Amino acid sequence: MFDQILGLPAHALVIHFAVVLVLLLAAVAVVHALVPRWRPYVAWAAVLLSLAGPAAVFAAKESGERLKESRFATAEGELGRAIAVHESHATPLLLTALGLAAVTLLLVYATRAARDSVGRDRFDRPVSLTLSGLTLALATAAGYACFVAGHSGARAVWGL
């Protein structure tokens, strides 16, 4: 399933999807955390990206493992080291994307007005502020993990 798409290595196609979705998730989550006025407009995007972003990263991780098994299992020297470095960034990216998704979903739920109130969050303000802070931290971490994984992959492919 994660090996090829239309005869091309799936990893080369899936990674771009993962990068775009994770960075969009980070941007939308930050907007949701920092701009309360826009929350009703970006909540749907935050929820959808929280589901799609980590799924795309998982697909990229799995397709990368299949690519390594099928074409680079015996890679040694500089290429082998570059692939190992790139591979070492997959799990941190997946974990930060999952963490960002979970906290974003909690933030969307917590900041949605309760049925019995008008304009008030479901929980007290300290909960919303804590979740907003966690969202900012995890958005930064996910963005950095995405950059590091992508940069190491580009170095492995282009030999820079």
C-alpha positions in Angstrom: 0.0 0.0 0.0 2.8 2.4 0.8 5.2 1.2 -1.9 4.2 2.9 -5.2 1.6 5.2 -6.7 1.2 4.9 -10.5 4.6 3.3 -10.7 6.5 6.0 -8.8 7.9 5.6 -5.3 5.0 6.6 -3.0 7.4 8.4 -0.6 8.3 11.0 -3.2 4.7 11.9 -3.6 3.4 11.5 0.0 6.1 13.6 1.7 4.9 16.8 0.0 1.3 16.1 1.1 2.5 15.6 4.7 4.6 18.8 4.7 1.8 20.9 3.4 -0.8 19.5 5.8 1.4 19.7 8.9 2.4 23.2 8.2 -1.2 24.2 7.4 -2.2 22.5 10.7 0.4 24.5 12.6 -0.7 27.8 11.0 -4.4 27.2 11.5 -3.9 26.0 15.1 -1.9 29.1 15.9 -4.6 31.4 14.4 -7.2 29.5 16.4 -5.2 29.9 19.6 -4.3 33.6 19.2 -7.3 35.1 17.4 -10.5 34.3 19.2 -12.6 36.3 16.8 -11.6 34.0 14.0 -12.3 30.7 15.9 -15.7 30.0 14.4 -14.2 30.4 10.9 -11.1 28.3 11.3 -12.4 25.6 13.7 -13.6 23.3 10.8 -10.2 23.6 9.1 -8.4 22.9 12.4 -10.4 19.7 13.0 -9.9 18.4 9.4 -6.2 19.2 9.4 -5.8 17.6 12.8 -7.1 14.4 11.3 -5.3 14.6 7.9 -1.9 16.0 9.0 -0.8 13.1 11.2 -2.3 10.6 8.8 -0.2 12.0 6.0 2.9 12.0 8.2 2.2 8.3 9.0 1.8 7.5 5.3 5.1 9.3 4.6 6.9 7.4 7.3 5.6 4.1 6.1 6.3 4.8 2.5 9.8 5.9 3.4 10.4 2.5 5.2 9.1 0.7 2.1 11.4 2.7 -0.2 14.4 2.0 2.0 13.6 -1.7 2.0 13.1 -1.9 -1.7 15.8 0.3 -3.1 18.3 1.3 -0.3 18.5 -1.7 2.0 22.2 -2.1 1.2 23.1 1.5 1.1 26.4 2.2 2.8 28.8 5.1 3.2 27.7 8.7 2.9 24.3 7.7 1.4 23.6 5.2 4.1 24.4 7.7 6.8 22.2 10.4 5.1 19.3 7.9 4.9 19.8 7.0 8.6 19.8 10.6 9.6 16.6 11.3 7.6 14.9 8.2 8.9 15.7 9.3 12.5 13.5 12.4 12.1 10.4 10.5 11.1 9.2 9.5 14.6 9.7 12.9 16.2 7.8 14.5 13.3 4.9 11.9 13.7 4.8 12.4 17.5 4.8 16.2 17.3 2.1 16.1 14.6 0.0 13.8 16.7 0.5 16.0 19.8 -0.4 19.1 17.9 -3.5 17.5 16.5 -4.6 16.3 19.9 -4.1 19.6 21.6 -5.7 21.5 18.7 -8.8 19.2 18.9 -9.0 19.8 22.6 -8.6 23.6 22.1 -11.4 23.6 19.5 -13.7 21.7 21.9 -12.7 23.8 24.9 -13.2 27.2 23.1 -16.5 26.3 21.5 -19.4 28.0 23.3 -21.4 25.7 25.6 -25.0 25.3 24.8 -26.2 26.9 28.0 -24.1 30.0 27.6 -23.7 32.8 25.2 -20.2 33.4 23.9 -18.5 31.7 26.9 -16.0 28.8 26.5 -16.9 25.4 27.8 -14.3 25.6 30.5 -12.7 28.5 32.4 -10.2 30.9 30.8 -7.2 29.2 32.4 -8.0 26.0 30.5 -8.2 27.8 27.2 -5.0 29.8 27.9 -3.2 26.6 28.8 -4.3 24.8 25.7 -3.5 27.8 23.6 0.1 27.8 25.0 0.5 24.1 24.4 -0.8 24.6 20.9 1.8 27.3 20.2 4.6 25.2 21.6 3.5 22.1 19.6 3.0 24.1 16.4 6.5 25.4 16.7 7.9 21.9 17.4 5.9 20.4 14.5 7.1 23.1 12.2 10.7 22.6 13.2 10.4 18.8 13.0 8.9 19.1 9.5 11.8 21.4 8.5 14.5 19.1 9.9 13.0 16.0 8.3 12.6 17.6 5.0 16.0 19.2 5.0 17.7 15.9 5.9 15.7 14.2 3.1 16.7 16.8 0.6 20.4 16.4 1.6 20.1 12.6 1.2 18.5 12.9 -2.3 20.6 15.7 -3.6 23.9 14.9 -1.9 24.3 18.3 -0.4 
